Amino acid sequence: MTGLLTGIGVGPGDPDLITLKALKRLQAADLICYPAPEDGDSLAREIAAPHIPEGRAEYAIRMPMVTSRFPAAQVYDAASLHIGAALDAGQNVVVLCEGDPFFYGSFMYLYERLAPKHRAEVVPGISSLMASAAALGAPLVSRNDVLTVLPAPLPDDILRARLENTDGAVIMKVGRHLERVRALLADLGLLQDARYIEHATMDSQRCLPLAEVDASAAPYFSMILLHKRGEAFLEGSRL
């Protein structure tokens, strides 16, 4: 029988936020794979490091971490050949994924290539959205509210249209887009309800009112949460 391919979510940063099922799959794996930059360490591996058994075979999937070259098809093609060979040899392979594998996760590109011919499963993980809401003490939505998740690199006109037609919003991948997004929220009258968090659940976590954030220092792993009622549990609207 061929091996089992499992994509596991290791959560947003705190090693204790890995699920029991993900932990079991990780500790039973013959080969542990993870995305990594072309140079440097893998964040996914760093998160899972306390749970990785000693002496286990590992494979770093090195790829360009720039939008213009992502997803890098050649990288995933090569990784799929390597992982596919291990699966055909009967090895159980685990791929580590920051947050959740199917929420902006790179594992989807391996799954697309390998799942049609191999046994595969996905173990969901705690996403940065949920971790950020918990850290900020800010419920995302309630009752029949609509939640919209927006990548900050989207053009202003698209961000504006989506924000005008939602109850709660999460703006991800803020980084160098912070000043532009902050100006847009101010124009929409939403700045007072916006909360900012960076490196959620990590030792470097910071939570600030959006108006107080230094735009020149916002990292890629930063996020803005807002609700048009100010708080999701409030009745009525403040707009």
HELIX and SHEET records of a PDB file:
HELIX    1   1 PRO A   15  LEU A   17  5                                   3    
HELIX    2   2 LEU A   20  GLN A   27  1                                   8    
HELIX    3   3 LEU A   43  ALA A   48  1                                   6    
HELIX    4   4 ALA A   49  HIS A   51  5                                   3    
HELIX    5   5 THR A   67  ARG A   69  5                                   3    
HELIX    6   6 ALA A   73  ASP A   88  1                                  16    
HELIX    7   7 PHE A  107  LEU A  114  1                                   8    
HELIX    8   8 SER A  128  LEU A  136  1                                   9    
HELIX    9   9 ASP A  156  GLU A  164  1                                   9    
HELIX   10  10 GLY A  175  HIS A  177  5                                   3    
HELIX   11  11 LEU A  178  ASP A  187  1                                  10    
HELIX   12  12 LEU A  191  ASP A  193  5                                   3    
HELIX   13  13 LEU A  210  GLU A  212  5                                   3    
HELIX   14  14 ALA A  215  ALA A  217  5                                   3    
SHEET    1   A 5 ALA A  57  MET A  63  0                                        
SHEET    2   A 5 LEU A  31  PRO A  37  1                                        
SHEET    3   A 5 VAL A  93  CYS A  97  1                                        
SHEET    4   A 5 LEU A   4  GLY A   9  1                                        
SHEET    5   A 5 ARG A 119  VAL A 123  1                                        
SHEET    1   B 5 LEU A 147  PRO A 151  0                                        
SHEET    2   B 5 GLY A 168  MET A 172  1                                        
SHEET    3   B 5 SER A 222  HIS A 227 -1                                        
SHEET    4   B 5 ALA A 194  GLU A 198 -1                                        
SHEET    5   B 5 ARG A 206  PRO A 209 -1                                        
END                                                                             
